[in-house]
């Protein structure tokens, strides 16, 4: 069994070497198109937009709370109806 693992590793190594050559060729092509990447003096990346948190008024919070309460009541009623229908079968 060790012999099989050695052969498998040998073929994996051959494949890895081939892939490494492909990657190096891709890198060379990228540097040809974008030579500024090689020198390291490229412009700074734009800053990410700041994340803002929402602030709701007490009235808005109450509206959301009421809406969610109604939503969960409808779900609970539908689940109870489904359970009741399943129990009759």
PDB file with SEQRES, HELIX, SHEET and CRYST1 records, atoms N, CA, C and O in Angstrom:
SEQRES   1 A   89  UNK UNK UNK UNK UNK UNK UNK UNK UNK UNK UNK UNK UNK          
SEQRES   2 A   89  UNK UNK UNK UNK UNK UNK UNK UNK UNK UNK UNK UNK UNK          
SEQRES   3 A   89  UNK UNK UNK UNK UNK UNK UNK UNK UNK UNK UNK UNK UNK          
SEQRES   4 A   89  UNK UNK UNK UNK UNK UNK UNK UNK UNK UNK UNK UNK UNK          
SEQRES   5 A   89  UNK UNK UNK UNK UNK UNK UNK UNK UNK UNK UNK UNK UNK          
SEQRES   6 A   89  UNK UNK UNK UNK UNK UNK UNK UNK UNK UNK UNK UNK UNK          
SEQRES   7 A   89  UNK UNK UNK UNK UNK UNK UNK UNK UNK UNK UNK                  
HELIX    1 AA1 UNK A    2  UNK A   33  1                                  32    
HELIX    2 AA2 UNK A   36  UNK A   39  1                                   4    
HELIX    3 AA3 UNK A   58  UNK A   88  1                                  31    
CRYST1    1.000    1.000    1.000  90.00  90.00  90.00 P 1           1          
ATOM      1  N   UNK A   1       0.820  -1.180   0.000  1.00  0.00           N  
ATOM      2  CA  UNK A   1       0.000   0.000   0.000  1.00  0.00           C  
ATOM      3  C   UNK A   1       0.874   1.258   0.000  1.00  0.00           C  
ATOM      4  O   UNK A   1       0.492   2.276  -0.577  1.00  0.00           O  
ATOM      5  N   UNK A   2       2.014   1.196   0.627  1.00  0.00           N  
ATOM      6  CA  UNK A   2       2.912   2.345   0.670  1.00  0.00           C  
ATOM      7  C   UNK A   2       3.385   2.692  -0.730  1.00  0.00           C  
ATOM      8  O   UNK A   2       3.602   3.861  -1.048  1.00  0.00           O  
ATOM      9  N   UNK A   3       3.543   1.681  -1.561  1.00  0.00           N  
ATOM     10  CA  UNK A   3       4.002   1.913  -2.924  1.00  0.00           C  
ATOM     11  C   UNK A   3       2.958   2.718  -3.699  1.00  0.00           C  
ATOM     12  O   UNK A   3       3.311   3.612  -4.468  1.00  0.00           O  
ATOM     13  N   UNK A   4       1.684   2.408  -3.504  1.00  0.00           N  
ATOM     14  CA  UNK A   4       0.603   3.126  -4.169  1.00  0.00           C  
ATOM     15  C   UNK A   4       0.577   4.590  -3.726  1.00  0.00           C  
ATOM     16  O   UNK A   4       0.381   5.485  -4.548  1.00  0.00           O  
ATOM     17  N   UNK A   5       0.770   4.830  -2.447  1.00  0.00           N  
ATOM     18  CA  UNK A   5       0.777   6.195  -1.923  1.00  0.00           C  
ATOM     19  C   UNK A   5       1.959   6.974  -2.498  1.00  0.00           C  
ATOM     20  O   UNK A   5       1.837   8.163  -2.790  1.00  0.00           O  
ATOM     21  N   UNK A   6       3.105   6.303  -2.660  1.00  0.00           N  
ATOM     22  CA  UNK A   6       4.276   6.971  -3.230  1.00  0.00           C  
ATOM     23  C   UNK A   6       4.024   7.377  -4.684  1.00  0.00           C  
ATOM     24  O   UNK A   6       4.396   8.472  -5.106  1.00  0.00           O  
ATOM     25  N   UNK A   7       3.394   6.487  -5.437  1.00  0.00           N  
ATOM     26  CA  UNK A   7       3.092   6.778  -6.840  1.00  0.00           C  
ATOM     27  C   UNK A   7       2.093   7.932  -6.924  1.00  0.00           C  
ATOM     28  O   UNK A   7       2.232   8.831  -7.753  1.00  0.00           O  
ATOM     29  N   UNK A   8       1.097   7.891  -6.061  1.00  0.00           N  
ATOM     30  CA  UNK A   8       0.085   8.943  -6.051  1.00  0.00           C  
ATOM     31  C   UNK A   8       0.721  10.298  -5.706  1.00  0.00           C  
ATOM     32  O   UNK A   8       0.403  11.317  -6.319  1.00  0.00           O  
ATOM     33  N   UNK A   9       1.612  10.291  -4.730  1.00  0.00           N  
ATOM     34  CA  UNK A   9       2.286  11.537  -4.349  1.00  0.00           C  
ATOM     35  C   UNK A   9       3.152  12.050  -5.497  1.00  0.00           C  
ATOM     36  O   UNK A   9       3.234  13.257  -5.728  1.00  0.00           O  
ATOM     37  N   UNK A  10       3.793  11.135  -6.212  1.00  0.00           N  
ATOM     38  CA  UNK A  10       4.647  11.532  -7.336  1.00  0.00           C  
ATOM     39  C   UNK A  10       3.807  12.243  -8.404  1.00  0.00           C  
ATOM     40  O   UNK A  10       4.214  13.282  -8.924  1.00  0.00           O  
ATOM     41  N   UNK A  11       2.633  11.682  -8.733  1.00  0.00           N  
ATOM     42  CA  UNK A  11       1.772  12.305  -9.734  1.00  0.00           C  
ATOM     43  C   UNK A  11       1.200  13.629  -9.219  1.00  0.00           C  
ATOM     44  O   UNK A  11       1.023  14.570  -9.992  1.00  0.00           O  
ATOM     45  N   UNK A  12       0.916  13.702  -7.945  1.00  0.00           N  
ATOM     46  CA  UNK A  12       0.432  14.959  -7.362  1.00  0.00           C  
ATOM     47  C   UNK A  12       1.505  16.031  -7.469  1.00  0.00           C  
ATOM     48  O   UNK A  12       1.205  17.192  -7.748  1.00  0.00           O  
ATOM     49  N   UNK A  13       2.741  15.647  -7.250  1.00  0.00           N  
ATOM     50  CA  UNK A  13       3.861  16.581  -7.357  1.00  0.00           C  
ATOM     51  C   UNK A  13       4.013  17.086  -8.789  1.00  0.00           C  
ATOM     52  O   UNK A  13       4.250  18.274  -9.011  1.00  0.00           O  
ATOM     53  N   UNK A  14       3.877  16.179  -9.764  1.00  0.00           N  
ATOM     54  CA  UNK A  14       3.962  16.570 -11.170  1.00  0.00           C  
ATOM     55  C   UNK A  14       2.845  17.569 -11.498  1.00  0.00           C  
ATOM     56  O   UNK A  14       3.080  18.571 -12.173  1.00  0.00           O  
ATOM     57  N   UNK A  15       1.648  17.291 -11.023  1.00  0.00           N  
ATOM     58  CA  UNK A  15       0.520  18.192 -11.262  1.00  0.00           C  
ATOM     59  C   UNK A  15       0.719  19.538 -10.587  1.00  0.00           C  
ATOM     60  O   UNK A  15       0.394  20.578 -11.160  1.00  0.00           O  
ATOM     61  N   UNK A  16       1.253  19.522  -9.368  1.00  0.00           N  
ATOM     62  CA  UNK A  16       1.500  20.766  -8.643  1.00  0.00           C  
ATOM     63  C   UNK A  16       2.549  21.610  -9.357  1.00  0.00           C  
ATOM     64  O   UNK A  16       2.414  22.831  -9.438  1.00  0.00           O  
ATOM     65  N   UNK A  17       3.583  20.972  -9.870  1.00  0.00           N  
ATOM     66  CA  UNK A  17       4.616  21.708 -10.609  1.00  0.00           C  
ATOM     67  C   UNK A  17       4.035  22.349 -11.869  1.00  0.00           C  
ATOM     68  O   UNK A  17       4.365  23.488 -12.197  1.00  0.00           O  
ATOM     69  N   UNK A  18       3.179  21.621 -12.566  1.00  0.00           N  
ATOM     70  CA  UNK A  18       2.560  22.160 -13.781  1.00  0.00           C  
ATOM     71  C   UNK A  18       1.673  23.353 -13.435  1.00  0.00           C  
ATOM     72  O   UNK A  18       1.695  24.369 -14.129  1.00  0.00           O  
ATOM     73  N   UNK A  19       0.904  23.231 -12.376  1.00  0.00           N  
ATOM     74  CA  UNK A  19       0.023  24.335 -11.967  1.00  0.00           C  
ATOM     75  C   UNK A  19       0.837  25.542 -11.532  1.00  0.00           C  
ATOM     76  O   UNK A  19       0.457  26.680 -11.809  1.00  0.00           O  
ATOM     77  N   UNK A  20       1.949  25.305 -10.856  1.00  0.00           N  
ATOM     78  CA  UNK A  20       2.816  26.395 -10.418  1.00  0.00           C  
ATOM     79  C   UNK A  20       3.369  27.165 -11.619  1.00  0.00           C  
ATOM     80  O   UNK A  20       3.460  28.392 -11.588  1.00  0.00           O  
ATOM     81  N   UNK A  21       3.736  26.436 -12.676  1.00  0.00           N  
ATOM     82  CA  UNK A  21       4.219  27.099 -13.893  1.00  0.00           C  
ATOM     83  C   UNK A  21       3.113  27.941 -14.523  1.00  0.00           C  
ATOM     84  O   UNK A  21       3.371  29.041 -15.012  1.00  0.00           O  
ATOM     85  N   UNK A  22       1.876  27.427 -14.512  1.00  0.00           N  
ATOM     86  CA  UNK A  22       0.749  28.180 -15.060  1.00  0.00           C  
ATOM     87  C   UNK A  22       0.522  29.466 -14.274  1.00  0.00           C  
ATOM     88  O   UNK A  22       0.306  30.527 -14.861  1.00  0.00           O  
ATOM     89  N   UNK A  23       0.571  29.372 -12.958  1.00  0.00           N  
ATOM     90  CA  UNK A  23       0.357  30.538 -12.109  1.00  0.00           C  
ATOM     91  C   UNK A  23       1.453  31.567 -12.330  1.00  0.00           C  
ATOM     92  O   UNK A  23       1.174  32.764 -12.400  1.00  0.00           O  
ATOM     93  N   UNK A  24       2.690  31.119 -12.441  1.00  0.00           N  
ATOM     94  CA  UNK A  24       3.802  32.045 -12.683  1.00  0.00           C  
ATOM     95  C   UNK A  24       3.636  32.746 -14.030  1.00  0.00           C  
ATOM     96  O   UNK A  24       3.956  33.928 -14.154  1.00  0.00           O  
ATOM     97  N   UNK A  25       3.139  32.027 -15.042  1.00  0.00           N  
ATOM     98  CA  UNK A  25       2.891  32.645 -16.344  1.00  0.00           C  
ATOM     99  C   UNK A  25       1.782  33.689 -16.242  1.00  0.00           C  
ATOM    100  O   UNK A  25       1.869  34.749 -16.861  1.00  0.00           O  
ATOM    101  N   UNK A  26       0.742  33.394 -15.466  1.00  0.00           N  
ATOM    102  CA  UNK A  26      -0.344  34.357 -15.269  1.00  0.00           C  
ATOM    103  C   UNK A  26       0.174  35.609 -14.564  1.00  0.00           C  
ATOM    104  O   UNK A  26      -0.198  36.726 -14.925  1.00  0.00           O  
ATOM    105  N   UNK A  27       1.019  35.425 -13.574  1.00  0.00           N  
ATOM    106  CA  UNK A  27       1.595  36.563 -12.850  1.00  0.00           C  
ATOM    107  C   UNK A  27       2.405  37.432 -13.802  1.00  0.00           C  
ATOM    108  O   UNK A  27       2.311  38.659 -13.755  1.00  0.00           O  
ATOM    109  N   UNK A  28       3.201  36.806 -14.665  1.00  0.00           N  
ATOM    110  CA  UNK A  28       4.007  37.559 -15.634  1.00  0.00           C  
ATOM    111  C   UNK A  28       3.112  38.363 -16.572  1.00  0.00           C  
ATOM    112  O   UNK A  28       3.426  39.508 -16.895  1.00  0.00           O  
ATOM    113  N   UNK A  29       1.996  37.771 -17.013  1.00  0.00           N  
ATOM    114  CA  UNK A  29       1.063  38.478 -17.888  1.00  0.00           C  
ATOM    115  C   UNK A  29       0.436  39.667 -17.168  1.00  0.00           C  
ATOM    116  O   UNK A  29       0.288  40.737 -17.757  1.00  0.00           O  
ATOM    117  N   UNK A  30       0.073  39.494 -15.922  1.00  0.00           N  
ATOM    118  CA  UNK A  30      -0.524  40.585 -15.149  1.00  0.00           C  
ATOM    119  C   UNK A  30       0.465  41.729 -14.993  1.00  0.00           C  
ATOM    120  O   UNK A  30       0.092  42.893 -15.141  1.00  0.00           O  
ATOM    121  N   UNK A  31       1.721  41.414 -14.695  1.00  0.00           N  
ATOM    122  CA  UNK A  31       2.738  42.456 -14.553  1.00  0.00           C  
ATOM    123  C   UNK A  31       2.988  43.182 -15.873  1.00  0.00           C  
ATOM    124  O   UNK A  31       3.336  44.363 -15.874  1.00  0.00           O  
ATOM    125  N   UNK A  32       2.811  42.480 -17.004  1.00  0.00           N  
ATOM    126  CA  UNK A  32       2.967  43.146 -18.298  1.00  0.00           C  
ATOM    127  C   UNK A  32       1.867  44.185 -18.499  1.00  0.00           C  
ATOM    128  O   UNK A  32       2.120  45.287 -18.985  1.00  0.00           O  
ATOM    129  N   UNK A  33       0.662  43.824 -18.124  1.00  0.00           N  
ATOM    130  CA  UNK A  33      -0.472  44.726 -18.307  1.00  0.00           C  
ATOM    131  C   UNK A  33      -0.473  45.840 -17.259  1.00  0.00           C  
ATOM    132  O   UNK A  33      -0.811  46.982 -17.568  1.00  0.00           O  
ATOM    133  N   UNK A  34      -0.094  45.510 -16.016  1.00  0.00           N  
ATOM    134  CA  UNK A  34      -0.092  46.469 -14.919  1.00  0.00           C  
ATOM    135  C   UNK A  34       1.303  46.552 -14.293  1.00  0.00           C  
ATOM    136  O   UNK A  34       1.517  46.013 -13.207  1.00  0.00           O  
ATOM    137  N   UNK A  35       2.240  47.206 -14.945  1.00  0.00           N  
ATOM    138  CA  UNK A  35       3.604  47.258 -14.409  1.00  0.00           C  
ATOM    139  C   UNK A  35       3.693  48.003 -13.076  1.00  0.00           C  
ATOM    140  O   UNK A  35       4.633  47.792 -12.310  1.00  0.00           O  
ATOM    141  N   UNK A  36       2.721  48.872 -12.798  1.00  0.00           N  
ATOM    142  CA  UNK A  36       2.761  49.606 -11.528  1.00  0.00           C  
ATOM    143  C   UNK A  36       2.581  48.690 -10.316  1.00  0.00           C  
ATOM    144  O   UNK A  36       2.929  49.068  -9.197  1.00  0.00           O  
ATOM    145  N   UNK A  37       2.044  47.506 -10.530  1.00  0.00           N  
ATOM    146  CA  UNK A  37       1.910  46.554  -9.422  1.00  0.00           C  
ATOM    147  C   UNK A  37       3.266  46.045  -8.959  1.00  0.00           C  
ATOM    148  O   UNK A  37       3.438  45.724  -7.783  1.00  0.00           O  
ATOM    149  N   UNK A  38       4.212  45.970  -9.853  1.00  0.00           N  
ATOM    150  CA  UNK A  38       5.537  45.455  -9.530  1.00  0.00           C  
ATOM    151  C   UNK A  38       6.328  46.459  -8.687  1.00  0.00           C  
ATOM    152  O   UNK A  38       7.048  46.066  -7.769  1.00  0.00           O  
ATOM    153  N   UNK A  39       6.196  47.751  -8.994  1.00  0.00           N  
ATOM    154  CA  UNK A  39       7.008  48.759  -8.306  1.00  0.00           C  
ATOM    155  C   UNK A  39       6.475  49.094  -6.918  1.00  0.00           C  
ATOM    156  O   UNK A  39       7.226  49.579  -6.073  1.00  0.00           O  
ATOM    157  N   UNK A  40       5.236  48.852  -6.678  1.00  0.00           N  
ATOM    158  CA  UNK A  40       4.677  49.111  -5.355  1.00  0.00           C  
ATOM    159  C   UNK A  40       4.275  50.551  -5.127  1.00  0.00           C  
ATOM    160  O   UNK A  40       3.843  50.889  -4.025  1.00  0.00           O  
ATOM    161  N   UNK A  41       4.402  51.432  -6.139  1.00  0.00           N  
ATOM    162  CA  UNK A  41       4.002  52.816  -5.955  1.00  0.00           C  
ATOM    163  C   UNK A  41       2.655  53.087  -6.631  1.00  0.00           C  
ATOM    164  O   UNK A  41       2.518  54.020  -7.422  1.00  0.00           O  
ATOM    165  N   UNK A  42       1.706  52.284  -6.316  1.00  0.00           N  
ATOM    166  CA  UNK A  42       0.377  52.451  -6.879  1.00  0.00           C  
ATOM    167  C   UNK A  42      -0.457  53.352  -5.972  1.00  0.00           C  
ATOM    168  O   UNK A  42      -0.128  53.515  -4.797  1.00  0.00           O  
ATOM    169  N   UNK A  43      -1.503  53.923  -6.489  1.00  0.00           N  
ATOM    170  CA  UNK A  43      -2.331  54.808  -5.666  1.00  0.00           C  
ATOM    171  C   UNK A  43      -3.009  54.027  -4.534  1.00  0.00           C  
ATOM    172  O   UNK A  43      -3.270  52.829  -4.642  1.00  0.00           O  
ATOM    173  N   UNK A  44      -3.279  54.745  -3.462  1.00  0.00           N  
ATOM    174  CA  UNK A  44      -3.910  54.111  -2.301  1.00  0.00           C  
ATOM    175  C   UNK A  44      -5.325  53.660  -2.664  1.00  0.00           C  
ATOM    176  O   UNK A  44      -6.002  54.281  -3.484  1.00  0.00           O  
ATOM    177  N   UNK A  45      -5.742  52.594  -2.049  1.00  0.00           N  
ATOM    178  CA  UNK A  45      -7.087  52.083  -2.283  1.00  0.00           C  
ATOM    179  C   UNK A  45      -8.097  53.052  -1.683  1.00  0.00           C  
ATOM    180  O   UNK A  45      -7.833  53.659  -0.645  1.00  0.00           O  
ATOM    181  N   UNK A  46      -9.238  53.198  -2.321  1.00  0.00           N  
ATOM    182  CA  UNK A  46     -10.247  54.103  -1.775  1.00  0.00           C  
ATOM    183  C   UNK A  46     -10.744  53.600  -0.422  1.00  0.00           C  
ATOM    184  O   UNK A  46     -10.808  52.395  -0.180  1.00  0.00           O  
ATOM    185  N   UNK A  47     -11.083  54.513   0.431  1.00  0.00           N  
ATOM    186  CA  UNK A  47     -11.575  54.144   1.751  1.00  0.00           C  
ATOM    187  C   UNK A  47     -12.962  53.532   1.627  1.00  0.00           C  
ATOM    188  O   UNK A  47     -13.765  53.940   0.788  1.00  0.00           O  
ATOM    189  N   UNK A  48     -13.222  52.570   2.458  1.00  0.00           N  
ATOM    190  CA  UNK A  48     -14.532  51.941   2.474  1.00  0.00           C  
ATOM    191  C   UNK A  48     -15.540  52.920   3.060  1.00  0.00           C  
ATOM    192  O   UNK A  48     -15.213  53.683   3.969  1.00  0.00           O  
ATOM    193  N   UNK A  49     -16.756  52.900   2.548  1.00  0.00           N  
ATOM    194  CA  UNK A  49     -17.757  53.809   3.103  1.00  0.00           C  
ATOM    195  C   UNK A  49     -18.029  53.460   4.574  1.00  0.00           C  
ATOM    196  O   UNK A  49     -18.003  52.295   4.971  1.00  0.00           O  
ATOM    197  N   UNK A  50     -18.280  54.475   5.340  1.00  0.00           N  
ATOM    198  CA  UNK A  50     -18.524  54.228   6.759  1.00  0.00           C  
ATOM    199  C   UNK A  50     -19.886  53.557   6.928  1.00  0.00           C  
ATOM    200  O   UNK A  50     -20.830  53.829   6.186  1.00  0.00           O  
ATOM    201  N   UNK A  51     -19.958  52.704   7.892  1.00  0.00           N  
ATOM    202  CA  UNK A  51     -21.217  52.023   8.164  1.00  0.00           C  
ATOM    203  C   UNK A  51     -22.007  52.865   9.153  1.00  0.00           C  
ATOM    204  O   UNK A  51     -21.469  53.367  10.140  1.00  0.00           O  
ATOM    205  N   UNK A  52     -23.267  53.004   8.873  1.00  0.00           N  
ATOM    206  CA  UNK A  52     -24.119  53.803   9.736  1.00  0.00           C  
ATOM    207  C   UNK A  52     -25.167  52.911  10.347  1.00  0.00           C  
ATOM    208  O   UNK A  52     -25.662  51.983   9.706  1.00  0.00           O  
ATOM    209  N   UNK A  53     -25.504  53.193  11.581  1.00  0.00           N  
ATOM    210  CA  UNK A  53     -26.567  52.437  12.228  1.00  0.00           C  
ATOM    211  C   UNK A  53     -27.848  53.246  12.154  1.00  0.00           C  
ATOM    212  O   UNK A  53     -27.824  54.476  12.179  1.00  0.00           O  
ATOM    213  N   UNK A  54     -28.942  52.555  12.065  1.00  0.00           N  
ATOM    214  CA  UNK A  54     -30.231  53.226  11.991  1.00  0.00           C  
ATOM    215  C   UNK A  54     -30.690  53.595  13.394  1.00  0.00           C  
ATOM    216  O   UNK A  54     -30.478  52.861  14.360  1.00  0.00           O  
ATOM    217  N   UNK A  55     -31.310  54.729  13.468  1.00  0.00           N  
ATOM    218  CA  UNK A  55     -31.896  55.171  14.724  1.00  0.00           C  
ATOM    219  C   UNK A  55     -33.381  55.394  14.488  1.00  0.00           C  
ATOM    220  O   UNK A  55     -33.769  56.217  13.659  1.00  0.00           O  
ATOM    221  N   UNK A  56     -34.200  54.666  15.211  1.00  0.00           N  
ATOM    222  CA  UNK A  56     -35.641  54.793  15.066  1.00  0.00           C  
ATOM    223  C   UNK A  56     -36.195  55.636  16.200  1.00  0.00           C  
ATOM    224  O   UNK A  56     -35.688  55.633  17.322  1.00  0.00           O  
ATOM    225  N   UNK A  57     -37.239  56.346  15.870  1.00  0.00           N  
ATOM    226  CA  UNK A  57     -37.932  57.107  16.896  1.00  0.00           C  
ATOM    227  C   UNK A  57     -38.728  56.121  17.751  1.00  0.00           C  
ATOM    228  O   UNK A  57     -38.964  54.993  17.318  1.00  0.00           O  
ATOM    229  N   UNK A  58     -39.139  56.512  18.933  1.00  0.00           N  
ATOM    230  CA  UNK A  58     -39.971  55.618  19.755  1.00  0.00           C  
ATOM    231  C   UNK A  58     -41.246  55.200  19.015  1.00  0.00           C  
ATOM    232  O   UNK A  58     -41.702  54.064  19.144  1.00  0.00           O  
ATOM    233  N   UNK A  59     -41.810  56.121  18.244  1.00  0.00           N  
ATOM    234  CA  UNK A  59     -43.017  55.795  17.481  1.00  0.00           C  
ATOM    235  C   UNK A  59     -42.698  54.739  16.418  1.00  0.00           C  
ATOM    236  O   UNK A  59     -43.482  53.814  16.206  1.00  0.00           O  
ATOM    237  N   UNK A  60     -41.550  54.877  15.755  1.00  0.00           N  
ATOM    238  CA  UNK A  60     -41.141  53.907  14.748  1.00  0.00           C  
ATOM    239  C   UNK A  60     -40.878  52.534  15.347  1.00  0.00           C  
ATOM    240  O   UNK A  60     -41.259  51.511  14.779  1.00  0.00           O  
ATOM    241  N   UNK A  61     -40.218  52.527  16.510  1.00  0.00           N  
ATOM    242  CA  UNK A  61     -39.957  51.249  17.201  1.00  0.00           C  
ATOM    243  C   UNK A  61     -41.260  50.570  17.573  1.00  0.00           C  
ATOM    244  O   UNK A  61     -41.392  49.353  17.444  1.00  0.00           O  
ATOM    245  N   UNK A  62     -42.226  51.355  18.037  1.00  0.00           N  
ATOM    246  CA  UNK A  62     -43.521  50.787  18.428  1.00  0.00           C  
ATOM    247  C   UNK A  62     -44.229  50.197  17.212  1.00  0.00           C  
ATOM    248  O   UNK A  62     -44.849  49.138  17.309  1.00  0.00           O  
ATOM    249  N   UNK A  63     -44.140  50.878  16.066  1.00  0.00           N  
ATOM    250  CA  UNK A  63     -44.784  50.374  14.846  1.00  0.00           C  
ATOM    251  C   UNK A  63     -44.149  49.061  14.407  1.00  0.00           C  
ATOM    252  O   UNK A  63     -44.850  48.128  14.017  1.00  0.00           O  
ATOM    253  N   UNK A  64     -42.835  48.991  14.470  1.00  0.00           N  
ATOM    254  CA  UNK A  64     -42.139  47.755  14.091  1.00  0.00           C  
ATOM    255  C   UNK A  64     -42.494  46.636  15.057  1.00  0.00           C  
ATOM    256  O   UNK A  64     -42.764  45.509  14.642  1.00  0.00           O  
ATOM    257  N   UNK A  65     -42.494  46.949  16.336  1.00  0.00           N  
ATOM    258  CA  UNK A  65     -42.826  45.954  17.349  1.00  0.00           C  
ATOM    259  C   UNK A  65     -44.241  45.411  17.141  1.00  0.00           C  
ATOM    260  O   UNK A  65     -44.468  44.204  17.214  1.00  0.00           O  
ATOM    261  N   UNK A  66     -45.181  46.306  16.884  1.00  0.00           N  
ATOM    262  CA  UNK A  66     -46.561  45.894  16.662  1.00  0.00           C  
ATOM    263  C   UNK A  66     -46.670  45.014  15.415  1.00  0.00           C  
ATOM    264  O   UNK A  66     -47.359  43.994  15.417  1.00  0.00           O  
ATOM    265  N   UNK A  67     -45.982  45.425  14.361  1.00  0.00           N  
ATOM    266  CA  UNK A  67     -46.010  44.635  13.130  1.00  0.00           C  
ATOM    267  C   UNK A  67     -45.438  43.245  13.328  1.00  0.00           C  
ATOM    268  O   UNK A  67     -45.992  42.270  12.821  1.00  0.00           O  
ATOM    269  N   UNK A  68     -44.334  43.138  14.062  1.00  0.00           N  
ATOM    270  CA  UNK A  68     -43.732  41.824  14.303  1.00  0.00           C  
ATOM    271  C   UNK A  68     -44.620  40.964  15.198  1.00  0.00           C  
ATOM    272  O   UNK A  68     -44.718  39.753  15.004  1.00  0.00           O  
ATOM    273  N   UNK A  69     -45.264  41.595  16.174  1.00  0.00           N  
ATOM    274  CA  UNK A  69     -46.175  40.854  17.051  1.00  0.00           C  
ATOM    275  C   UNK A  69     -47.303  40.239  16.220  1.00  0.00           C  
ATOM    276  O   UNK A  69     -47.672  39.084  16.431  1.00  0.00           O  
ATOM    277  N   UNK A  70     -47.844  41.002  15.286  1.00  0.00           N  
ATOM    278  CA  UNK A  70     -48.916  40.497  14.420  1.00  0.00           C  
ATOM    279  C   UNK A  70     -48.390  39.403  13.492  1.00  0.00           C  
ATOM    280  O   UNK A  70     -49.072  38.407  13.251  1.00  0.00           O  
ATOM    281  N   UNK A  71     -47.175  39.591  12.973  1.00  0.00           N  
ATOM    282  CA  UNK A  71     -46.565  38.601  12.095  1.00  0.00           C  
ATOM    283  C   UNK A  71     -46.424  37.260  12.803  1.00  0.00           C  
ATOM    284  O   UNK A  71     -46.799  36.224  12.256  1.00  0.00           O  
ATOM    285  N   UNK A  72     -45.880  37.279  14.031  1.00  0.00           N  
ATOM    286  CA  UNK A  72     -45.678  36.032  14.757  1.00  0.00           C  
ATOM    287  C   UNK A  72     -46.999  35.415  15.190  1.00  0.00           C  
ATOM    288  O   UNK A  72     -47.107  34.191  15.271  1.00  0.00           O  
ATOM    289  N   UNK A  73     -48.008  36.236  15.469  1.00  0.00           N  
ATOM    290  CA  UNK A  73     -49.328  35.699  15.808  1.00  0.00           C  
ATOM    291  C   UNK A  73     -49.920  34.958  14.611  1.00  0.00           C  
ATOM    292  O   UNK A  73     -50.511  33.889  14.766  1.00  0.00           O  
ATOM    293  N   UNK A  74     -49.757  35.533  13.409  1.00  0.00           N  
ATOM    294  CA  UNK A  74     -50.251  34.856  12.199  1.00  0.00           C  
ATOM    295  C   UNK A  74     -49.511  33.545  11.968  1.00  0.00           C  
ATOM    296  O   UNK A  74     -50.129  32.544  11.604  1.00  0.00           O  
ATOM    297  N   UNK A  75     -48.218  33.536  12.172  1.00  0.00           N  
ATOM    298  CA  UNK A  75     -47.441  32.303  11.993  1.00  0.00           C  
ATOM    299  C   UNK A  75     -47.862  31.233  12.996  1.00  0.00           C  
ATOM    300  O   UNK A  75     -48.002  30.060  12.649  1.00  0.00           O  
ATOM    301  N   UNK A  76     -48.061  31.655  14.241  1.00  0.00           N  
ATOM    302  CA  UNK A  76     -48.452  30.718  15.285  1.00  0.00           C  
ATOM    303  C   UNK A  76     -49.827  30.138  14.975  1.00  0.00           C  
ATOM    304  O   UNK A  76     -50.050  28.941  15.158  1.00  0.00           O  
ATOM    305  N   UNK A  77     -50.751  30.976  14.506  1.00  0.00           N  
ATOM    306  CA  UNK A  77     -52.091  30.504  14.159  1.00  0.00           C  
ATOM    307  C   UNK A  77     -52.033  29.534  12.982  1.00  0.00           C  
ATOM    308  O   UNK A  77     -52.731  28.520  12.978  1.00  0.00           O  
ATOM    309  N   UNK A  78     -51.202  29.842  11.982  1.00  0.00           N  
ATOM    310  CA  UNK A  78     -51.081  28.947  10.822  1.00  0.00           C  
ATOM    311  C   UNK A  78     -50.465  27.614  11.224  1.00  0.00           C  
ATOM    312  O   UNK A  78     -50.880  26.566  10.728  1.00  0.00           O  
ATOM    313  N   UNK A  79     -49.484  27.641  12.116  1.00  0.00           N  
ATOM    314  CA  UNK A  79     -48.865  26.403  12.578  1.00  0.00           C  
ATOM    315  C   UNK A  79     -49.868  25.568  13.371  1.00  0.00           C  
ATOM    316  O   UNK A  79     -49.910  24.345  13.230  1.00  0.00           O  
ATOM    317  N   UNK A  80     -50.674  26.224  14.203  1.00  0.00           N  
ATOM    318  CA  UNK A  80     -51.668  25.501  14.985  1.00  0.00           C  
ATOM    319  C   UNK A  80     -52.715  24.893  14.065  1.00  0.00           C  
ATOM    320  O   UNK A  80     -53.163  23.769  14.292  1.00  0.00           O  
ATOM    321  N   UNK A  81     -53.108  25.629  13.024  1.00  0.00           N  
ATOM    322  CA  UNK A  81     -54.075  25.125  12.072  1.00  0.00           C  
ATOM    323  C   UNK A  81     -53.534  23.910  11.327  1.00  0.00           C  
ATOM    324  O   UNK A  81     -54.247  22.932  11.104  1.00  0.00           O  
ATOM    325  N   UNK A  82     -52.262  23.988  10.948  1.00  0.00           N  
ATOM    326  CA  UNK A  82     -51.627  22.867  10.245  1.00  0.00           C  
ATOM    327  C   UNK A  82     -51.506  21.656  11.155  1.00  0.00           C  
ATOM    328  O   UNK A  82     -51.711  20.523  10.719  1.00  0.00           O  
ATOM    329  N   UNK A  83     -51.175  21.892  12.417  1.00  0.00           N  
ATOM    330  CA  UNK A  83     -51.051  20.781  13.355  1.00  0.00           C  
ATOM    331  C   UNK A  83     -52.405  20.133  13.598  1.00  0.00           C  
ATOM    332  O   UNK A  83     -52.504  18.912  13.715  1.00  0.00           O  
ATOM    333  N   UNK A  84     -53.448  20.956  13.674  1.00  0.00           N  
ATOM    334  CA  UNK A  84     -54.787  20.436  13.879  1.00  0.00           C  
ATOM    335  C   UNK A  84     -55.231  19.624  12.680  1.00  0.00           C  
ATOM    336  O   UNK A  84     -55.847  18.570  12.839  1.00  0.00           O  
ATOM    337  N   UNK A  85     -54.924  20.105  11.467  1.00  0.00           N  
ATOM    338  CA  UNK A  85     -55.278  19.382  10.253  1.00  0.00           C  
ATOM    339  C   UNK A  85     -54.491  18.074  10.162  1.00  0.00           C  
ATOM    340  O   UNK A  85     -55.017  17.066   9.690  1.00  0.00           O  
ATOM    341  N   UNK A  86     -53.260  18.086  10.603  1.00  0.00           N  
ATOM    342  CA  UNK A  86     -52.441  16.874  10.589  1.00  0.00           C  
ATOM    343  C   UNK A  86     -52.924  15.858  11.593  1.00  0.00           C  
ATOM    344  O   UNK A  86     -52.803  14.656  11.356  1.00  0.00           O  
ATOM    345  N   UNK A  87     -53.464  16.303  12.698  1.00  0.00           N  
ATOM    346  CA  UNK A  87     -53.935  15.383  13.738  1.00  0.00           C  
ATOM    347  C   UNK A  87     -55.222  14.690  13.296  1.00  0.00           C  
ATOM    348  O   UNK A  87     -55.488  13.565  13.720  1.00  0.00           O  
ATOM    349  N   UNK A  88     -56.024  15.341  12.450  1.00  0.00           N  
ATOM    350  CA  UNK A  88     -57.269  14.749  11.979  1.00  0.00           C  
ATOM    351  C   UNK A  88     -57.021  13.619  10.998  1.00  0.00           C  
ATOM    352  O   UNK A  88     -57.850  12.716  10.882  1.00  0.00           O  
ATOM    353  N   UNK A  89     -55.909  13.645  10.295  1.00  0.00           N  
ATOM    354  CA  UNK A  89     -55.639  12.640   9.257  1.00  0.00           C  
ATOM    355  C   UNK A  89     -55.471  11.272   9.803  1.00  0.00           C  
ATOM    356  O   UNK A  89     -55.240  10.329   9.045  1.00  0.00           O  
TER     357      UNK A  89                                                      
END                                                                             
